[in-house]
Amino acid sequence: MDPKLVTTAFTIDGYRVVRNLGVVRGITVRSRSIVGNIGAGIQTLFGGNISLLQELCENARFEAFSIMMQHGEQVGANAIIGMRYDANEVMSGVTEVLAYGTALVVEKVPG
């Protein structure tokens, strides 16, 4: 699946919907190692961007996004619209990141 055909919008300019395949999702559950927690704790003492946690969040979002695209491909989609992220703490220090959207089969509009 082309990541350019994954959008937060509910339409894709230049494409028409051939078939709606329903909701697809990608989920990952992540925690930071004890070393990472200590490092992030030290970074909070100095203020500013907490790069260790930023990296964790970016990796979790990327993984959830990739899993969602794989799920889309498994159901036969070539596009996903209405894509969103959600995150919840499932226990202290453990976070779930969910990427979801509506899987579609689309085709380019001639012209």
MMTF fields as JSON, N, C-alpha, C and O atoms, coordinates in Angstrom:
{
  "mmtfVersion": "1.0.0",
  "mmtfProducer": "UNKNOWN",
  "numBonds": 443,
  "numAtoms": 444,
  "numGroups": 111,
  "numChains": 1,
  "numModels": 1,
  "chainsPerModel": [1],
  "groupsPerChain": [111],
  "chainIdList": ["A"],
  "bondAtomList": [4, 2, 8, 6, 12, 10, 16, 14, 20, 18, 24, 22, 28, 26, 32, 30, 36, 34, 40, 38, 44, 42, 48, 46, 52, 50, 56, 54, 60, 58, 64, 62, 68, 66, 72, 70, 76, 74, 80, 78, 84, 82, 88, 86, 92, 90, 96, 94, 100, 98, 104, 102, 108, 106, 112, 110, 116, 114, 120, 118, 124, 122, 128, 126, 132, 130, 136, 134, 140, 138, 144, 142, 148, 146, 152, 150, 156, 154, 160, 158, 164, 162, 168, 166, 172, 170, 176, 174, 180, 178, 184, 182, 188, 186, 192, 190, 196, 194, 200, 198, 204, 202, 208, 206, 212, 210, 216, 214, 220, 218, 224, 222, 228, 226, 232, 230, 236, 234, 240, 238, 244, 242, 248, 246, 252, 250, 256, 254, 260, 258, 264, 262, 268, 266, 272, 270, 276, 274, 280, 278, 284, 282, 288, 286, 292, 290, 296, 294, 300, 298, 304, 302, 308, 306, 312, 310, 316, 314, 320, 318, 324, 322, 328, 326, 332, 330, 336, 334, 340, 338, 344, 342, 348, 346, 352, 350, 356, 354, 360, 358, 364, 362, 368, 366, 372, 370, 376, 374, 380, 378, 384, 382, 388, 386, 392, 390, 396, 394, 400, 398, 404, 402, 408, 406, 412, 410, 416, 414, 420, 418, 424, 422, 428, 426, 432, 430, 436, 434, 440, 438],
  "bondOrderList": [1, 1, 1, 1, 1, 1, 1, 1, 1, 1, 1, 1, 1, 1, 1, 1, 1, 1, 1, 1, 1, 1, 1, 1, 1, 1, 1, 1, 1, 1, 1, 1, 1, 1, 1, 1, 1, 1, 1, 1, 1, 1, 1, 1, 1, 1, 1, 1, 1, 1, 1, 1, 1, 1, 1, 1, 1, 1, 1, 1, 1, 1, 1, 1, 1, 1, 1, 1, 1, 1, 1, 1, 1, 1, 1, 1, 1, 1, 1, 1, 1, 1, 1, 1, 1, 1, 1, 1, 1, 1, 1, 1, 1, 1, 1, 1, 1, 1, 1, 1, 1, 1, 1, 1, 1, 1, 1, 1, 1, 1],
  "groupList": [{"groupName": "MET", "atomNameList": ["N", "CA", "C", "O"], "elementList": ["N", "C", "C", "O"], "formalChargeList": [0, 0, 0, 0], "bondAtomList": [1, 0, 2, 1, 3, 2], "bondOrderList": [1, 1, 2], "singleLetterCode": "M", "chemCompType": "L-PEPTIDE LINKING"}, {"groupName": "ASP", "atomNameList": ["N", "CA", "C", "O"], "elementList": ["N", "C", "C", "O"], "formalChargeList": [0, 0, 0, 0], "bondAtomList": [1, 0, 2, 1, 3, 2], "bondOrderList": [1, 1, 2], "singleLetterCode": "D", "chemCompType": "L-PEPTIDE LINKING"}, {"groupName": "PRO", "atomNameList": ["N", "CA", "C", "O"], "elementList": ["N", "C", "C", "O"], "formalChargeList": [0, 0, 0, 0], "bondAtomList": [1, 0, 2, 1, 3, 2], "bondOrderList": [1, 1, 2], "singleLetterCode": "P", "chemCompType": "L-PEPTIDE LINKING"}, {"groupName": "LYS", "atomNameList": ["N", "CA", "C", "O"], "elementList": ["N", "C", "C", "O"], "formalChargeList": [0, 0, 0, 0], "bondAtomList": [1, 0, 2, 1, 3, 2], "bondOrderList": [1, 1, 2], "singleLetterCode": "K", "chemCompType": "L-PEPTIDE LINKING"}, {"groupName": "LEU", "atomNameList": ["N", "CA", "C", "O"], "elementList": ["N", "C", "C", "O"], "formalChargeList": [0, 0, 0, 0], "bondAtomList": [1, 0, 2, 1, 3, 2], "bondOrderList": [1, 1, 2], "singleLetterCode": "L", "chemCompType": "L-PEPTIDE LINKING"}, {"groupName": "VAL", "atomNameList": ["N", "CA", "C", "O"], "elementList": ["N", "C", "C", "O"], "formalChargeList": [0, 0, 0, 0], "bondAtomList": [1, 0, 2, 1, 3, 2], "bondOrderList": [1, 1, 2], "singleLetterCode": "V", "chemCompType": "L-PEPTIDE LINKING"}, {"groupName": "THR", "atomNameList": ["N", "CA", "C", "O"], "elementList": ["N", "C", "C", "O"], "formalChargeList": [0, 0, 0, 0], "bondAtomList": [1, 0, 2, 1, 3, 2], "bondOrderList": [1, 1, 2], "singleLetterCode": "T", "chemCompType": "L-PEPTIDE LINKING"}, {"groupName": "ALA", "atomNameList": ["N", "CA", "C", "O"], "elementList": ["N", "C", "C", "O"], "formalChargeList": [0, 0, 0, 0], "bondAtomList": [1, 0, 2, 1, 3, 2], "bondOrderList": [1, 1, 2], "singleLetterCode": "A", "chemCompType": "L-PEPTIDE LINKING"}, {"groupName": "PHE", "atomNameList": ["N", "CA", "C", "O"], "elementList": ["N", "C", "C", "O"], "formalChargeList": [0, 0, 0, 0], "bondAtomList": [1, 0, 2, 1, 3, 2], "bondOrderList": [1, 1, 2], "singleLetterCode": "F", "chemCompType": "L-PEPTIDE LINKING"}, {"groupName": "ILE", "atomNameList": ["N", "CA", "C", "O"], "elementList": ["N", "C", "C", "O"], "formalChargeList": [0, 0, 0, 0], "bondAtomList": [1, 0, 2, 1, 3, 2], "bondOrderList": [1, 1, 2], "singleLetterCode": "I", "chemCompType": "L-PEPTIDE LINKING"}, {"groupName": "GLY", "atomNameList": ["N", "CA", "C", "O"], "elementList": ["N", "C", "C", "O"], "formalChargeList": [0, 0, 0, 0], "bondAtomList": [1, 0, 2, 1, 3, 2], "bondOrderList": [1, 1, 2], "singleLetterCode": "G", "chemCompType": "PEPTIDE LINKING"}, {"groupName": "TYR", "atomNameList": ["N", "CA", "C", "O"], "elementList": ["N", "C", "C", "O"], "formalChargeList": [0, 0, 0, 0], "bondAtomList": [1, 0, 2, 1, 3, 2], "bondOrderList": [1, 1, 2], "singleLetterCode": "Y", "chemCompType": "L-PEPTIDE LINKING"}, {"groupName": "ARG", "atomNameList": ["N", "CA", "C", "O"], "elementList": ["N", "C", "C", "O"], "formalChargeList": [0, 0, 0, 0], "bondAtomList": [1, 0, 2, 1, 3, 2], "bondOrderList": [1, 1, 2], "singleLetterCode": "R", "chemCompType": "L-PEPTIDE LINKING"}, {"groupName": "ASN", "atomNameList": ["N", "CA", "C", "O"], "elementList": ["N", "C", "C", "O"], "formalChargeList": [0, 0, 0, 0], "bondAtomList": [1, 0, 2, 1, 3, 2], "bondOrderList": [1, 1, 2], "singleLetterCode": "N", "chemCompType": "L-PEPTIDE LINKING"}, {"groupName": "SER", "atomNameList": ["N", "CA", "C", "O"], "elementList": ["N", "C", "C", "O"], "formalChargeList": [0, 0, 0, 0], "bondAtomList": [1, 0, 2, 1, 3, 2], "bondOrderList": [1, 1, 2], "singleLetterCode": "S", "chemCompType": "L-PEPTIDE LINKING"}, {"groupName": "GLN", "atomNameList": ["N", "CA", "C", "O"], "elementList": ["N", "C", "C", "O"], "formalChargeList": [0, 0, 0, 0], "bondAtomList": [1, 0, 2, 1, 3, 2], "bondOrderList": [1, 1, 2], "singleLetterCode": "Q", "chemCompType": "L-PEPTIDE LINKING"}, {"groupName": "GLU", "atomNameList": ["N", "CA", "C", "O"], "elementList": ["N", "C", "C", "O"], "formalChargeList": [0, 0, 0, 0], "bondAtomList": [1, 0, 2, 1, 3, 2], "bondOrderList": [1, 1, 2], "singleLetterCode": "E", "chemCompType": "L-PEPTIDE LINKING"}, {"groupName": "CYS", "atomNameList": ["N", "CA", "C", "O"], "elementList": ["N", "C", "C", "O"], "formalChargeList": [0, 0, 0, 0], "bondAtomList": [1, 0, 2, 1, 3, 2], "bondOrderList": [1, 1, 2], "singleLetterCode": "C", "chemCompType": "L-PEPTIDE LINKING"}, {"groupName": "HIS", "atomNameList": ["N", "CA", "C", "O"], "elementList": ["N", "C", "C", "O"], "formalChargeList": [0, 0, 0, 0], "bondAtomList": [1, 0, 2, 1, 3, 2], "bondOrderList": [1, 1, 2], "singleLetterCode": "H", "chemCompType": "L-PEPTIDE LINKING"}],
  "groupTypeList": [0, 1, 2, 3, 4, 5, 6, 6, 7, 8, 6, 9, 1, 10, 11, 12, 5, 5, 12, 13, 4, 10, 5, 5, 12, 10, 9, 6, 5, 12, 14, 12, 14, 9, 5, 10, 13, 9, 10, 7, 10, 9, 15, 6, 4, 8, 10, 10, 13, 9, 14, 4, 4, 15, 16, 4, 17, 16, 13, 7, 12, 8, 16, 7, 8, 14, 9, 0, 0, 15, 18, 10, 16, 15, 5, 10, 7, 13, 7, 9, 9, 10, 0, 12, 11, 1, 7, 13, 16, 5, 0, 14, 10, 5, 6, 16, 5, 4, 7, 11, 10, 6, 7, 4, 5, 5, 16, 3, 5, 2, 10],
  "groupIdList": [1, 2, 3, 4, 5, 6, 7, 8, 9, 10, 11, 12, 13, 14, 15, 16, 17, 18, 19, 20, 21, 22, 23, 24, 25, 26, 27, 28, 29, 30, 31, 32, 33, 34, 35, 36, 37, 38, 39, 40, 41, 42, 43, 44, 45, 46, 47, 48, 49, 50, 51, 52, 53, 54, 55, 56, 57, 58, 59, 60, 61, 62, 63, 64, 65, 66, 67, 68, 69, 70, 71, 72, 73, 74, 75, 76, 77, 78, 79, 80, 81, 82, 83, 84, 85, 86, 87, 88, 89, 90, 91, 92, 93, 94, 95, 96, 97, 98, 99, 100, 101, 102, 103, 104, 105, 106, 107, 108, 109, 110, 111],
  "secStructList": [7, 7, 4, 4, 4, 5, 7, 1, 1, 1, 7, 7, 6, 6, 3, 3, 3, 3, 3, 3, 3, 3, 3, 3, 3, 3, 3, 3, 3, 3, 3, 7, 7, 2, 2, 2, 2, 2, 2, 2, 2, 2, 2, 2, 2, 2, 7, 1, 7, 7, 2, 2, 2, 2, 2, 2, 2, 2, 2, 2, 2, 2, 2, 2, 2, 2, 2, 2, 2, 2, 2, 2, 2, 2, 6, 6, 7, 1, 3, 3, 3, 3, 3, 3, 3, 3, 3, 3, 3, 3, 3, 6, 6, 3, 3, 3, 3, 3, 3, 3, 3, 3, 3, 3, 3, 3, 3, 3, 7, 7, 7],
  "xCoordList": [0.851, 0.0, 0.894, 1.886, 0.528, 1.27, 0.876, -0.295, 1.821, 1.486, 0.854, 0.193, 1.046, 0.411, -1.098, -1.823, -1.579, -3.018, -3.59, -4.662, -2.88, -3.381, -3.523, -2.554, -4.729, -4.992, -5.953, -6.777, -5.823, -6.777, -8.064, -9.08, -8.017, -9.202, -10.163, -9.824, -11.354, -12.347, -12.538, -13.441, -11.67, -11.627, -10.169, -9.316, -9.894, -8.557, -8.737, -9.318, -8.236, -8.387, -7.814, -6.714, -8.601, -8.157, -8.468, -8.11, -9.142, -9.495, -10.969, -11.565, -11.548, -12.93, -12.953, -12.127, -13.914, -14.051, -14.74, -15.821, -14.09, -14.657, -15.363, -16.44, -14.724, -15.295, -14.804, -13.634, -15.712, -15.397, -15.223, -16.127, -14.057, -13.756, -13.855, -13.588, -14.234, -14.423, -13.183, -12.189, -13.265, -12.202, -11.013, -11.174, -9.823, -8.584, -7.841, -8.038, -6.971, -6.27, -4.9, -4.632, -4.05, -2.737, -2.525, -2.758, -2.094, -1.913, -0.543, -0.069, 0.08, 1.328, 1.244, 0.605, 1.891, 1.944, 3.419, 4.192, 3.795, 5.202, 5.464, 4.6, 6.686, 7.184, 8.641, 9.303, 9.119, 10.519, 11.289, 10.764, 12.511, 13.346, 13.697, 13.535, 14.169, 14.562, 15.657, 15.661, 16.587, 17.653, 17.041, 17.424, 16.081, 15.396, 14.618, 14.594, 13.98, 13.236, 14.169, 13.846, 15.309, 16.285, 16.794, 16.877, 17.131, 17.604, 16.57, 16.899, 15.307, 14.238, 14.041, 13.795, 14.148, 14.036, 15.105, 14.831, 16.311, 17.406, 17.114, 17.352, 16.594, 16.275, 15.212, 15.254, 14.257, 13.21, 13.78, 13.206, 14.899, 15.524, 15.995, 16.021, 16.369, 16.892, 15.832, 16.091, 14.639, 13.558, 13.742, 14.727, 12.788, 12.85, 12.335, 11.607, 12.728, 12.288, 12.889, 14.092, 12.071, 12.523, 12.74, 11.844, 13.931, 14.194, 14.037, 13.632, 14.343, 14.184, 12.714, 12.391, 11.832, 10.403, 9.838, 8.942, 10.366, 9.934, 10.235, 9.399, 11.429, 11.81, 10.882, 10.468, 10.557, 9.645, 8.286, 7.716, 7.775, 6.465, 6.482, 5.559, 7.526, 7.638, 7.694, 7.034, 8.478, 8.583, 7.251, 6.871, 6.545, 5.252, 4.245, 3.509, 4.199, 3.271, 3.616, 2.728, 4.915, 5.349, 4.948, 4.451, 5.166, 4.822, 3.318, 2.887, 2.518, 1.059, 0.589, -0.283, 1.16, 0.817, 1.147, 0.342, 2.334, 2.761, 1.847, 1.477, 1.482, 0.586, -0.787, -1.404, -1.268, -2.556, -2.499, -3.438, -1.413, -1.294, -1.253, -1.855, -0.551, -0.526, -1.925, -2.322, -2.684, -4.06, -4.885, -5.683, -4.687, -5.387, -5.072, -5.969, -3.802, -3.404, -4.011, -4.417, -4.077, -4.648, -6.11, -6.568, -6.852, -8.267, -8.476, -9.612, -7.375, -7.462, -7.541, -7.867, -7.25, -7.331, -6.083, -5.003, -6.261, -5.105, -5.077, -4.232, -6.025, -6.076, -6.767, -7.542, -6.46, -7.121, -7.456, -6.592, -8.717, -9.147, -9.554, -9.755, -9.671, -10.109, -9.135, -9.543, -7.85, -6.852, -6.671, -6.593, -6.605, -6.421, -5.503, -5.305, -4.941, -4.182, -4.938, -5.663, -4.759, -5.262, -4.211, -3.504, -4.099, -3.119, -3.736, -4.464, -3.433, -3.916, -2.837, -2.086, -2.769, -1.868, -2.612, -3.655, -2.093, -2.772, -2.329, -3.055, -1.146, -0.665, 0.481, 0.945, 0.93, 1.977, 3.199, 3.822, 3.528, 4.695, 4.497, 5.445, 3.272, 2.979, 1.861, 0.776, 2.144, 1.191, 0.815, 1.656, -0.465, -1.006, -1.14, -1.652, -0.685, -0.894, -1.667, -1.283, -2.753, -3.646, -3.704, -3.915, -3.521, -3.749, -4.926, -4.962, -5.89, -7.066, -7.617, -7.359, -8.372, -9.003, -9.918, -10.097, -10.495, -11.405, -10.654, -10.123, -10.621, -9.927, -10.806, -12.003, -10.177, -10.902, -10.132, -8.915, -10.868, -10.274, -10.638, -11.817, -9.627, -9.858, -9.222, -8.322, -9.706, -9.084, -8.949, -9.77, -7.887, -7.612, -8.7, -9.117, -9.158, -10.155, -9.435, -8.474, -9.883, -9.219, -9.322, -10.317, -8.263, -8.361, -7.211, -7.133],
  "yCoordList": [-1.18, 0.0, 1.24, 1.31, 2.199, 3.451, 4.351, 4.707, 4.726, 5.599, 6.924, 7.572, 7.337, 8.571, 8.416, 9.408, 7.16, 6.915, 6.616, 6.024, 7.022, 6.972, 8.413, 9.172, 8.791, 10.192, 10.354, 9.484, 11.49, 11.825, 12.399, 12.497, 12.774, 13.285, 12.124, 10.958, 12.461, 11.432, 11.25, 10.543, 11.902, 11.72, 11.779, 12.285, 11.262, 11.358, 11.984, 11.377, 13.196, 13.906, 13.084, 12.539, 13.01, 12.284, 10.8, 10.077, 10.335, 8.914, 8.783, 9.658, 7.683, 7.38, 6.064, 5.182, 5.945, 4.734, 3.65, 3.856, 2.496, 1.332, 0.45, -0.087, 0.31, -0.549, -0.1, 0.237, -0.101, 0.199, -1.135, -1.971, -1.339, -2.615, -2.554, -3.545, -1.408, -1.287, -0.809, -0.412, -0.857, -0.338, -1.295, -2.513, -0.718, -1.46, -0.767, 0.419, -1.546, -0.963, -1.596, -2.701, -0.849, -1.342, -0.937, 0.218, -1.851, -1.565, -2.038, -3.098, -1.24, -1.634, -1.213, -0.218, -1.977, -1.669, -1.564, -2.497, -0.424, -0.142, 0.312, 0.88, 0.041, 0.603, 0.982, 0.469, 1.864, 2.278, 1.391, 1.031, 1.035, 0.231, 1.049, 2.269, 0.386, 1.081, 2.097, 3.183, 1.76, 2.701, 3.919, 5.058, 3.664, 4.766, 5.644, 6.866, 5.024, 5.802, 6.697, 7.854, 6.172, 6.964, 8.123, 9.262, 7.819, 8.856, 9.945, 11.131, 9.539, 10.517, 11.337, 12.542, 10.686, 11.405, 12.466, 13.564, 12.157, 13.134, 14.283, 15.446, 13.954, 15.004, 15.956, 17.151, 15.449, 16.325, 17.332, 18.405, 17.006, 17.942, 19.211, 20.284, 19.091, 20.224, 20.925, 21.981, 20.341, 20.953, 20.765, 20.181, 21.263, 21.172, 19.844, 19.125, 19.533, 18.316, 17.087, 17.045, 16.115, 14.857, 13.892, 13.126, 13.935, 13.218, 11.71, 11.052, 11.138, 9.686, 9.28, 8.25, 10.081, 9.761, 10.102, 9.419, 11.166, 11.518, 10.372, 10.015, 9.8, 8.673, 7.479, 6.825, 7.194, 6.099, 6.331, 5.421, 7.552, 7.87, 7.771, 7.218, 8.303, 8.227, 6.779, 6.412, 5.963, 4.546, 3.824, 3.01, 4.119, 3.473, 3.875, 3.024, 5.153, 5.603, 4.976, 4.539, 4.93, 4.329, 2.863, 2.391, 2.142, 0.724, 0.518, -0.346, 1.295, 1.17, 1.493, 0.808, 2.531, 2.917, 1.785, 1.452, 1.203, 0.104, -1.108, -1.728, -1.446, -2.586, -2.313, -3.21, -1.064, -0.695, -0.862, -1.391, -0.418, -0.575, -2.053, -2.445, -2.875, -4.319, -4.9, -5.716, -4.484, -4.961, -4.554, -5.342, -3.325, -2.868, -3.727, -4.102, -4.037, -4.893, -6.283, -6.877, -6.813, -8.146, -8.224, -9.27, -7.119, -7.142, -6.698, -6.639, -6.381, -6.042, -4.565, -4.196, -3.708, -2.261, -1.738, -2.321, -0.621, 0.103, 1.544, 2.343, 1.868, 3.205, 3.129, 2.214, 4.12, 4.24, 5.709, 6.577, 5.979, 7.346, 7.469, 6.471, 8.715, 8.962, 8.409, 8.049, 8.335, 7.73, 8.576, 9.802, 7.913, 8.582, 7.752, 6.558, 8.429, 7.765, 7.92, 8.894, 6.951, 7.031, 6.4, 5.486, 6.872, 6.304, 6.263, 7.17, 5.202, 5.028, 4.379, 3.529, 4.784, 4.109, 2.9, 3.054, 1.698, 0.478, 0.045, -0.67, 0.472, 0.321, 1.308, 1.877, 1.516, 2.509, 2.233, 1.176, 3.197, 3.07, 2.264, 2.055, 1.803, 0.99, 1.674, 1.919, 1.976, 2.718, 1.932, 1.317, 1.974, 1.391, 2.519, 3.59, 2.287, 3.239, 2.509, 1.426, 3.121, 2.55, 3.485, 4.687, 2.948, 3.673, 2.986, 1.759, 3.773, 3.164, 4.072, 5.275, 3.475, 4.214, 3.299, 2.13, 3.845, 3.084, 2.628, 3.439, 1.316, 0.723, 0.787, 0.506, 1.164, 1.289, 0.651, 0.473, 0.315, 0.073, 1.301, 1.622, 1.998, 3.203, 3.037, 2.219, 3.825, 3.855, 5.306, 6.164, 5.545, 6.898, 7.311, 6.528, 8.547, 9.106, 9.577, 10.341, 9.135, 9.569, 11.09, 11.713, 11.649, 13.077, 13.781, 14.999],
  "zCoordList": [0.0, 0.0, 0.0, 0.726, -0.816, -0.902, 0.273, 0.396, 1.133, 2.272, 1.853, 2.665, 0.598, 0.106, -0.008, -0.096, -0.008, -0.073, 1.313, 1.432, 2.342, 3.72, 4.163, 4.149, 4.557, 4.857, 6.028, 6.31, 6.697, 7.755, 7.163, 7.851, 5.898, 5.205, 4.911, 5.111, 4.44, 4.129, 2.628, 2.182, 1.857, 0.407, -0.022, 0.708, -1.198, -1.783, -3.16, -4.06, -3.312, -4.583, -5.728, -5.64, -6.816, -7.998, -7.981, -8.911, -6.915, -6.787, -6.47, -5.841, -6.911, -6.535, -5.783, -6.016, -4.877, -4.059, -4.882, -5.432, -4.951, -5.627, -4.596, -4.852, -3.411, -2.365, -0.997, -0.819, -0.042, 1.352, 2.068, 2.057, 2.694, 3.338, 4.864, 5.544, 5.394, 6.836, 7.569, 6.96, 8.875, 9.745, 9.772, 9.86, 9.693, 9.911, 11.041, 11.306, 11.71, 12.852, 12.999, 12.526, 13.672, 14.063, 15.502, 15.86, 16.324, 17.744, 18.191, 17.782, 19.032, 19.668, 21.133, 21.474, 21.976, 23.405, 23.765, 23.548, 24.314, 24.543, 25.97, 26.638, 26.411, 27.668, 27.452, 26.55, 28.27, 28.225, 29.193, 30.246, 28.857, 29.754, 30.997, 31.009, 32.02, 33.254, 32.963, 33.544, 32.071, 31.693, 30.998, 31.267, 30.098, 29.406, 30.366, 30.218, 31.352, 32.348, 33.149, 33.418, 33.524, 34.282, 33.415, 33.876, 32.156, 31.235, 31.014, 31.016, 30.821, 30.628, 31.898, 31.831, 33.054, 34.322, 34.458, 34.942, 34.042, 34.083, 33.117, 33.442, 31.925, 30.956, 31.497, 31.203, 32.284, 32.826, 33.808, 33.996, 34.437, 35.376, 34.676, 35.281, 33.394, 32.646, 31.811, 31.233, 31.744, 30.975, 29.481, 29.028, 28.733, 27.277, 26.755, 27.44, 25.528, 24.869, 25.56, 25.821, 25.845, 26.441, 25.28, 24.923, 24.695, 23.443, 23.585, 22.626, 24.75, 24.924, 24.826, 24.234, 25.398, 25.317, 23.947, 23.452, 23.333, 21.985, 21.024, 20.195, 21.137, 20.287, 20.515, 19.558, 21.767, 22.087, 21.43, 20.828, 21.551, 20.972, 19.448, 18.849, 18.823, 17.361, 16.89, 15.918, 17.577, 17.197, 17.369, 16.528, 18.45, 18.689, 17.615, 17.113, 17.256, 16.21, 14.869, 14.136, 14.544, 13.283, 13.221, 12.198, 14.321, 14.352, 14.207, 13.444, 14.925, 14.826, 13.41, 12.875, 12.802, 11.433, 10.454, 9.585, 10.604, 9.721, 9.861, 8.864, 11.094, 11.33, 10.719, 10.145, 10.843, 10.245, 8.732, 8.137, 8.099, 6.643, 6.257, 5.257, 7.037, 6.771, 6.874, 6.041, 7.895, 8.047, 6.825, 6.317, 6.363, 5.166, 3.957, 3.202, 3.774, 2.651, 2.782, 1.784, 4.012, 4.235, 3.818, 3.358, 3.975, 3.594, 2.152, 1.68, 1.436, 0.02, -0.295, -1.423, 0.675, 0.462, -0.235, -0.143, -0.935, -1.46, -0.949, -1.355, -0.043, 0.55, 1.914, 2.193, 2.75, 4.057, 4.265, 4.143, 4.579, 4.855, 6.319, 7.011, 6.775, 8.149, 9.177, 10.281, 8.83, 9.711, 10.963, 10.891, 12.104, 13.397, 14.278, 14.058, 15.296, 16.355, 17.659, 17.862, 18.535, 19.895, 20.786, 20.361, 22.005, 22.94, 24.329, 24.731, 25.048, 26.41, 27.245, 26.767, 28.485, 29.403, 29.948, 30.584, 29.71, 30.141, 31.53, 32.222, 31.938, 33.298, 33.462, 32.473, 34.642, 34.877, 34.003, 34.099, 33.154, 32.302, 31.039, 30.282, 30.797, 29.607, 28.823, 29.35, 27.562, 26.74, 25.493, 24.837, 25.192, 23.96, 22.946, 23.27, 21.729, 20.645, 19.556, 19.115, 19.138, 18.138, 16.943, 17.106, 15.745, 14.495, 13.82, 13.729, 13.345, 12.711, 11.627, 11.607, 10.737, 9.658, 8.868, 9.211, 7.805, 6.947, 5.707, 4.948, 5.515, 4.368, 3.131, 3.175, 2.026, 0.756, -0.383, -0.319, -1.42, -2.728, -3.526, -3.677, -4.045, -4.835, -6.203, -6.392, -7.153, -8.463, -8.916, -8.594, -9.671, -10.151, -11.122, -11.975, -10.987, -11.892, -13.146, -13.052, -14.323, -15.556, -15.708, -15.337, -16.262, -16.54, -16.098, -16.257]
}
